[in-house]
Amino acid sequence: MFSIFGNQNDRNCQGVNRREFLQVGGLGLLGGLTLPMLMQAKAQAAAAGSPVRDKAVVFLFLSGGPSHFEFFDPKMDAPAEIRSITGETRTTLPGITFGGTMTRLASMAEKLAVVRSYATGRGDHTYLLPASGDNALKATMGALYARVAGVNQPRTGMPNNVLILPEAVQRGLRLQGNFETGALPTLTAPGDLGASYRAFDPSGSSEVQRNMQLRIAPERLEDRRYLLDAFDTMRRDIDNRGVLAGADRFRQQAFDVISRGVARAFDLSREDPRLIDRYDTARFFRNEDVQRYYDMRRASNYLGKQMLLARRLVEAGCGFVTVSDCGWDMHANENSPRNMTALPGMSAQVDHAVATFLEDLEDRGMSDKVLLVVTGEMGRTPRRNGNGGRDHWGNLTSLLLAGGGLRMGQVIGRSDRIGGSPATERFGPPHLLATVMHTLLDIGEVRVQRELGRVANVISDGTPIAGLVS
């Protein structure tokens, strides 16, 4: 709880000052920001041996299980009932093709890494398995990162674990839930780590979002700037070794976080309209056409703007952003359209949104700083069913990575002749967890952070995907 009080001793029986005029309640500003925590995080980041690298991860989760055939392993030499329904497109890598709608990503394949022998190992709907790396704490990767890096970025106050739903970019949108997103609350109650490491949801539906709002006129707070002088005494208690750059500068930072807020980072209207138009994916399909099917009630054509918001957040200091794109259930059983007729438009949207995001990062010199991960819960059956759909398949799962300073321009592993199982070394969620943690953190330093306890073991014990990490 972070509160600023007036100077009158007018308290009720519970000891609460009735003259309190600013309170960031419950979990604190943006999911855990109190001034002592922010000061402590600043000191830790400034100290030698910090395990946190200057990197960020954007985790694009395609809920429902996208088909690996129509994404990055089209199998056009297989029988007709197996190969990609969208055909294939040549990439810039010799002999490598992607699904027919992945044209923009194919043209930048030298900047990507596709893993064709990755499998979640389960054919049921589970967000937590791929997003946690199947770790013993049942905590998402974003929650693990926040446990090490802090709930908030100490320099900017940005939350370090953010969930971007379509509602975050489209005002007034309230999509109906469906079964494949049922595990998404694990983002907001991340296993044994507890609520302090929940994801911040900028769509406005969370208590954390409501708590961050300044509920008084800014000029009233401006008149009471002198109250922050009280924080000077806190400095002597917390910074005995002189790690903080100075109370005055930090006090100004704390005030700026409160009065102006990091909320502006969530405001897409601050972007150049021409860039917003570049990201826009509304033209790829109409929401009303796909949302009438039960399995696709949370599908939307807002993914481009979600990815733009993700770029804004990592640029402002957020360490881990999860982007949720739903509706990837393609049984063709009347809960989704026959013959997977929605898939071409939805996969083209992913192609456009991801390619634009990567181009934007490159334009801003951020490609090596940000690792993009694109995956889902599972893959899809090699043979299409009687309605022209593909059912759940845990033996192969789409996985694309880009940036983050990892080794790009390669396809790792291969599947068997019909795209049913890995034909080379099999990689799974624990390998993805290790890859992400090696990107975000100095693993050697994590191992010696005694206060992390079991978290250090979860983060440091895994083996990254071979050939990605230097």
C-alpha positions in Angstrom: 0.0 0.0 0.0 1.4 3.4 -1.0 -0.4 6.3 0.5 0.3 10.0 0.9 -1.4 11.8 3.9 -2.2 15.3 4.8 -0.6 16.8 7.9 -3.5 16.5 10.3 -3.8 13.8 13.0 -7.4 13.1 12.3 -7.7 9.3 12.5 -10.6 6.9 12.9 -10.7 3.9 15.2 -8.8 1.8 12.6 -6.0 4.3 12.6 -6.7 5.7 9.1 -6.2 9.4 8.5 -9.3 10.9 7.0 -7.2 13.5 5.4 -5.5 10.9 3.2 -5.7 12.3 -0.3 -3.8 9.8 -2.5 -3.7 6.0 -2.1 -2.5 3.3 -4.5 -4.2 0.5 -2.8 -4.0 -3.3 -2.4 -1.1 -4.5 -4.5 0.1 -1.0 -5.0 0.7 1.0 -8.2 0.9 -1.4 -11.2 0.9 -4.6 -9.2 3.3 -4.0 -6.3 4.9 -0.6 -6.6 5.5 1.0 -3.3 8.2 3.6 -2.8 10.3 1.3 -0.6 10.1 -1.5 -3.1 11.0 0.8 -5.9 13.9 2.2 -4.0 15.1 -1.3 -3.1 14.8 -2.4 -6.7 16.8 0.6 -7.8 19.5 -0.2 -5.3 19.6 -3.9 -6.4 19.8 -3.0 -10.1 22.7 -0.6 -9.4 24.6 -3.1 -7.3 27.3 -5.3 -8.9 26.2 -8.7 -9.9 22.6 -8.0 -10.9 21.3 -11.0 -12.8 18.9 -8.9 -15.0 20.0 -8.3 -18.6 18.8 -5.4 -20.7 16.5 -7.6 -22.6 12.7 -8.2 -22.9 10.4 -11.0 -24.1 7.2 -10.7 -26.0 5.3 -14.0 -25.8 2.6 -14.3 -28.5 0.4 -17.1 -27.4 -2.0 -18.5 -30.0 -4.7 -20.0 -27.8 -6.4 -23.1 -29.1 -3.4 -24.6 -31.0 -2.5 -23.4 -34.5 -1.7 -25.9 -37.2 2.0 -26.4 -37.7 1.3 -27.4 -41.3 -0.3 -24.1 -42.3 2.3 -22.2 -40.3 5.9 -23.3 -40.7 6.0 -27.0 -41.9 3.6 -27.4 -44.9 4.6 -30.9 -46.0 3.6 -30.4 -49.6 5.1 -33.8 -50.6 2.7 -35.6 -48.2 -0.8 -36.9 -49.3 -3.5 -34.4 -50.0 -5.3 -35.0 -46.7 -2.1 -34.1 -44.8 -0.4 -31.2 -46.5 -1.1 -27.5 -45.9 -4.5 -26.3 -47.1 -2.9 -22.9 -47.8 -0.1 -24.3 -49.9 3.5 -23.1 -49.3 5.6 -20.1 -49.9 9.4 -20.0 -50.4 11.5 -18.3 -47.7 14.8 -16.6 -48.0 16.5 -19.7 -46.5 17.4 -22.3 -49.3 15.0 -25.2 -49.5 12.8 -24.0 -46.7 9.1 -23.1 -47.2 6.4 -21.8 -44.8 2.6 -22.1 -45.1 1.1 -20.2 -48.0 -0.2 -17.2 -45.9 3.1 -16.6 -44.2 4.5 -14.5 -47.0 5.9 -11.6 -45.1 7.6 -13.8 -42.5 9.0 -16.0 -45.3 10.6 -12.9 -46.8 12.5 -12.3 -43.6 13.3 -15.9 -42.6 17.0 -15.0 -42.2 15.9 -13.0 -39.1 13.8 -15.9 -37.6 14.4 -19.3 -36.0 11.7 -21.9 -36.5 11.8 -25.1 -34.4 10.2 -28.0 -36.3 10.8 -30.6 -33.6 9.1 -28.7 -30.7 6.1 -30.4 -29.0 4.2 -29.5 -25.8 3.5 -33.2 -25.4 -0.2 -32.6 -24.6 -3.2 -32.6 -26.8 -5.6 -30.8 -24.4 -6.1 -27.1 -23.8 -3.5 -25.7 -21.4 -2.0 -22.3 -21.3 0.1 -23.0 -18.3 2.2 -25.8 -19.8 3.8 -23.9 -22.6 3.8 -20.6 -20.7 5.5 -22.0 -17.6 7.8 -24.4 -19.2 6.2 -27.1 -17.1 8.1 -25.9 -14.0 7.6 -27.3 -10.5 6.3 -24.0 -9.2 3.6 -23.8 -11.8 4.5 -20.2 -12.4 4.5 -18.5 -15.8 7.7 -17.4 -17.3 6.7 -13.8 -16.8 6.1 -14.4 -13.1 9.5 -16.1 -12.7 11.1 -13.2 -14.4 9.3 -10.6 -12.2 10.5 -12.6 -9.1 14.1 -11.9 -10.1 13.8 -8.5 -11.8 11.2 -7.0 -9.5 7.5 -6.5 -10.0 8.2 -3.1 -11.5 11.1 -1.8 -13.7 13.0 0.3 -11.1 13.9 3.1 -13.5 10.5 3.8 -15.1 8.0 2.1 -12.8 6.7 -0.1 -15.6 5.3 -3.4 -14.6 7.5 -6.3 -15.6 4.8 -8.8 -16.4 1.9 -7.7 -18.6 -1.0 -9.5 -20.3 -2.4 -7.9 -23.5 -5.9 -9.0 -24.5 -7.8 -7.5 -27.4 -9.8 -5.5 -24.8 -6.6 -3.6 -24.1 -6.5 -1.9 -27.5 -10.3 -1.7 -28.3 -12.2 0.5 -25.9 -15.5 -1.1 -24.8 -14.7 -4.5 -26.1 -15.8 -7.4 -24.0 -15.3 -10.7 -25.8 -17.0 -13.9 -24.5 -14.7 -16.4 -22.9 -14.3 -19.9 -24.3 -12.8 -23.1 -23.0 -9.3 -22.7 -24.5 -8.7 -19.5 -22.6 -9.8 -21.0 -19.3 -6.2 -21.3 -18.1 -5.4 -17.7 -18.7 -6.1 -16.7 -15.1 -2.8 -18.5 -14.2 -1.3 -15.3 -15.4 -2.9 -13.4 -12.6 -2.4 -16.1 -9.9 0.9 -17.5 -11.0 1.4 -20.7 -9.0 3.4 -20.8 -5.8 4.8 -17.3 -6.3 1.6 -15.7 -5.2 -0.4 -12.6 -6.2 2.6 -10.2 -6.0 3.8 -11.5 -9.3 0.5 -11.4 -11.2 0.3 -10.0 -14.7 -0.8 -6.4 -15.2 -3.9 -6.3 -17.5 -4.2 -2.9 -19.2 -7.7 -3.7 -20.5 -9.0 -2.2 -17.2 -10.6 -5.2 -15.8 -8.2 -5.9 -13.0 -8.0 -4.5 -9.5 -4.4 -3.5 -10.2 -5.6 -1.4 -13.2 -8.2 0.4 -11.0 -5.6 1.0 -8.3 -3.2 2.8 -10.6 -5.7 5.5 -11.5 -5.1 8.9 -9.9 -8.4 9.8 -8.4 -7.8 13.5 -7.6 -7.0 16.5 -9.8 -3.3 16.6 -10.6 -3.0 20.2 -9.5 -4.1 19.2 -6.0 -1.3 16.7 -5.8 1.1 19.4 -7.2 0.2 21.7 -4.3 1.3 19.0 -1.8 4.6 18.1 -3.4 6.3 19.1 -0.1 4.8 15.9 1.5 7.4 13.9 -0.4 10.0 15.4 1.9 8.9 12.8 4.4 10.6 10.2 2.2 14.0 11.5 3.1 14.0 9.7 6.4 13.3 6.5 4.5 16.5 6.9 2.5 18.7 6.6 5.6 17.0 3.4 6.7 17.2 1.7 3.3 20.4 3.0 1.6 23.1 2.7 4.3 25.7 1.9 1.7 25.0 4.8 -0.6 23.8 2.7 -3.5 20.9 5.0 -4.5 21.9 7.8 -6.9 20.3 10.3 -4.5 17.1 10.9 -2.6 16.3 14.1 -4.4 16.4 12.6 -7.9 14.6 9.4 -6.8 11.9 11.5 -5.0 11.3 13.4 -8.2 11.0 10.1 -10.1 8.5 8.7 -7.6 6.4 11.9 -7.9 6.6 11.7 -11.7 5.4 8.0 -11.7 2.4 9.0 -9.5 1.4 12.3 -11.1 2.0 11.6 -14.7 2.1 7.8 -14.6 3.2 5.0 -16.8 -0.3 4.9 -18.2 0.8 6.9 -21.2 2.8 3.9 -22.3 -0.6 2.1 -22.7 -2.0 4.9 -24.8 -1.9 4.0 -28.5 -3.2 7.5 -29.5 0.3 8.8 -28.8 1.6 6.8 -31.8 1.9 8.2 -35.3 -1.3 7.4 -37.1 0.7 6.1 -40.1 2.4 3.5 -37.8 -0.9 2.5 -36.3 -2.2 1.9 -39.9 0.9 -0.2 -40.7 0.1 -2.5 -37.7 -3.7 -2.6 -38.3 -5.0 -6.1 -39.1 -8.7 -5.4 -39.3 -8.7 -6.1 -43.1 -7.8 -9.8 -42.8 -11.2 -11.0 -41.7 -14.4 -9.7 -40.1 -14.9 -10.4 -36.4 -18.6 -11.1 -36.8 -17.8 -13.8 -39.4 -15.6 -15.9 -37.0 -17.1 -15.0 -33.6 -20.4 -16.7 -34.4 -18.7 -20.1 -34.0 -18.4 -21.3 -30.4 -14.7 -22.2 -30.5 -13.9 -18.7 -31.9 -15.8 -16.4 -29.7 -12.6 -14.7 -28.5 -11.0 -14.5 -31.9 -10.5 -10.9 -33.1 -8.7 -8.9 -35.8 -7.0 -6.6 -33.3 -3.7 -8.5 -33.1 -1.7 -5.9 -35.0 -2.6 -3.2 -32.4 -1.9 -5.7 -29.6 1.6 -6.1 -31.0 2.0 -2.4 -31.3 1.1 -2.0 -27.6 3.6 -4.7 -26.8 6.4 -2.7 -28.6 5.4 0.4 -26.6 5.6 -1.5 -23.3 9.0 -3.1 -23.9 10.3 0.3 -25.1 9.1 1.8 -21.9 10.9 -0.8 -19.8 8.5 -3.7 -19.4 10.5 -7.0 -19.2 7.9 -9.6 -20.1 4.7 -9.1 -22.3 2.2 -11.8 -23.1 0.0 -11.2 -26.1 -3.1 -13.4 -26.3 -4.6 -14.3 -29.7 -7.6 -16.7 -29.3 -9.7 -18.8 -31.5 -7.2 -21.3 -32.8 -9.4 -24.4 -32.6 -10.0 -25.9 -36.0 -12.0 -29.0 -35.6 -14.5 -28.0 -38.3 -17.3 -29.5 -36.2 -19.7 -26.5 -36.5 -18.0 -25.0 -33.4 -15.6 -23.7 -36.0 -16.2 -23.5 -39.8 -15.9 -26.5 -42.0 -12.7 -27.0 -44.0 -11.0 -24.5 -41.7 -12.1 -21.6 -43.9 -11.3 -19.1 -41.1 -7.7 -20.2 -40.9 -6.3 -18.4 -44.0 -7.4 -15.0 -42.7 -6.3 -15.6 -39.1 -2.9 -16.9 -40.1 -2.4 -14.0 -42.5 -3.2 -11.7 -39.6 -0.4 -13.4 -37.5 2.0 -13.1 -40.5 1.3 -9.4 -40.9 1.3 -8.5 -37.2 4.5 -10.3 -36.4 6.3 -9.1 -39.5 5.3 -5.5 -38.8 6.4 -5.8 -35.1 9.8 -7.1 -36.1 10.3 -4.4 -38.7 9.3 -1.8 -36.1 11.9 -3.2 -33.6 14.6 -3.1 -36.3 13.7 0.5 -37.2 14.2 1.5 -33.5 17.4 -0.5 -33.0 15.6 -2.9 -30.6 15.9 -6.2 -32.4 18.7 -7.6 -30.2 17.0 -6.4 -27.1 13.6 -8.0 -27.6 13.0 -11.7 -28.0 9.7 -12.6 -29.7 8.3 -16.1 -29.1 5.3 -17.3 -31.1 3.6 -20.6 -30.1 0.4 -22.3 -28.9 -0.9 -25.0 -26.8 -0.5 -27.8 -29.3 -0.3 -28.6 -33.0 -2.9 -30.2 -35.2 -3.4 -33.8 -36.5 -1.6 -34.7 -39.7 -4.7 -36.0 -41.4 -7.7 -33.7 -41.7 -11.0 -35.1 -40.4 -14.2 -35.8 -42.3 -15.2 -32.1 -42.1 -11.9 -30.9 -43.4 -10.6 -29.8 -39.9 -7.6 -30.8 -37.8 -8.0 -32.0 -34.3 -5.7 -31.7 -31.2 -2.2 -33.0 -31.5 0.5 -32.9 -28.8 3.4 -34.4 -30.7 4.3 -31.3 -32.7 3.7 -27.6 -31.9 4.5 -24.5 -33.9 7.4 -22.5 -32.4 9.0 -19.4 -33.9 11.5 -17.1 -32.3 13.0 -13.8 -33.4 15.6 -11.4 -32.0 16.9 -11.2 -28.5 20.4 -11.6 -29.6 19.9 -15.3 -30.4 21.1 -17.1 -33.5 18.6 -16.4 -36.2 18.2 -17.5 -39.9 17.8 -21.2 -39.2 15.3 -24.1 -38.9 16.1 -26.3 -36.0 15.1 -29.9 -36.2 12.7 -31.6 -38.5 9.5 -33.6 -38.4 8.8 -37.0 -39.9 7.4 -37.5 -43.4 3.8 -36.8 -42.4 4.4 -34.1 -39.8 3.3 -36.3 -37.0 6.3 -36.5 -34.7 9.9 -35.1 -34.4 12.4 -36.9 -36.6 15.3 -35.3 -34.8 15.9 -34.2 -31.2 12.7 -33.3 -29.5 12.4 -30.0 -27.7 9.6 -29.1 -25.3 8.4 -26.4 -22.9 11.3 -26.9 -20.4 13.7 -26.1 -23.2 11.7 -23.0 -24.2 11.7 -21.9 -20.5 15.5 -22.3 -20.3 15.9 -20.4 -23.6 13.8 -17.5 -22.4 15.5 -17.3 -19.0 19.0 -17.4 -20.5 18.0 -14.5 -22.7 16.6 -12.4 -19.9 18.9 -13.3 -17.0 22.5 -14.0 -16.2 22.0 -17.6 -15.1 25.3 -17.7 -13.2 24.2 -14.7 -11.1 20.8 -16.2 -10.5 22.3 -19.3 -9.0 24.0 -17.3 -6.3 21.0 -15.2 -5.3 20.1 -17.1 -2.1 16.9 -15.1 -1.5 15.4 -16.6 -4.7 15.2 -20.1 -3.2 13.5 -22.7 -5.4 13.0 -20.0 -8.1 16.7 -20.0 -8.8 16.6 -23.8 -9.4 13.6 -23.6 -11.7 15.3 -20.8 -13.7 18.8 -22.2 -13.9 18.4 -26.0 -14.1 17.1 -26.3 -17.7 18.8 -26.7 -21.1 18.1 -24.1 -23.8 17.0 -25.2 -27.3 20.3 -26.3 -29.0 21.7 -23.9 -31.5 19.9 -20.8 -30.3 21.8 -19.5 -27.3 25.4 -18.4 -27.8 
